[in-house]
Amino acid sequence: MGKHIVVGAGQVGAHLARTLLEQGHEVVLVSRSGSGPDGVERVAADAADTERLTALTRGADTLYNCVNPRYHRWLEDWPPMAESLLATAQDTGAGYVILGNLYGYGVPEGPMREDHPYAPTTAKFELRVRMWRDALAAHEAGRIRATEVRGSDYFGPGCLDQSHLGERFVPKLLAGKRIQYAGDPGQPHSWTYAPDVARALAAAGTGDQAWGRAWHVPTAPALTAREVAERMSAVAGVRNPGVTALPHWLIRALGTVSPMLGELEAVRYQFVRPFIIDSTATEAAFGLAPTPMDEALAATVAWWRDRLGAAA
């Protein structure tokens, strides 16, 4: 068993820390708050502090970049953290696993595979492509071992305001209130289950076959938002309240006062046309499979019921 450093304790980092711990590894979870699940060593540190991060990573097998700054802060927050994480991997010899996304592919014409050409539509998305290219260049130069694991929109336990199937979706469904969706609820969309992201990251960081290329997280067949609501209602044993499209003009208006909603305009193309990920390469290479959708939805509902019950 090895030692693994997970940077970022958000909706994926916490799942990854638990997954690695369950596999018998030593896990150090690094975040600004020092939060995280029980059983792992939790450290409060800034990912942009190269000296501190290097000291924590010394002797580790793998370093995972699961940092998740707010979208509206990407251009300011990502560069120093990305430089620090890359420098730490180079200085310590730890394998470097980056949690990526699909934004760099731009507007797709069909299912997205790992060799899909890059066509980022904003400076923020160009930044994420550059982060991977910098890591890949260091890998190809022999300075580090690097890989990137990419998923579509996350859902599941722990996924809150940054998830389209999070706090704007599940609590309303459980309360029987019609869901307003920021896009076309009739378009097929790939939804990636957060625990599956963690399992893919762990598989990439604990073996030798992942290095030097990107991989897609095993993801269940695409569903429309309406289909998700129908199936989630069935597993929850509640009436389906239905899903309607939030007017585009209203999203734009709300975006002028809410930084989070303001970012929806840049990714609107993902929710008004088919947005589908192909994860067959990862499934074949690592022997992984996505969690069946109804099982994932049931776990999501159970988590939200616990959360809402505790709040009440």
Secondary structure by P-SEA (a helix, b strand, c coil): cbbbbbccccccaaaaaaaaaaaccbbbbbccccccccccccccccccaaaaaaaaacccccccccccccccccccccaaaaaaaaaaaaacccbbbbbcccccccccccccccccbbbbccaaaaaaaaaaaaaaaaaaaccccbbbbbbccccccccccccccccccaaaaaaccbbbbcccccbbbbbbbaaaaaaaaaaaaaccccccccccccccccccaaaaaaaaaaaacccccbbbbccaaaaaaaaacccccccccccccccccbbbbbaaaaaaacccccccaaaaaaaaaaaaaaaaaaac
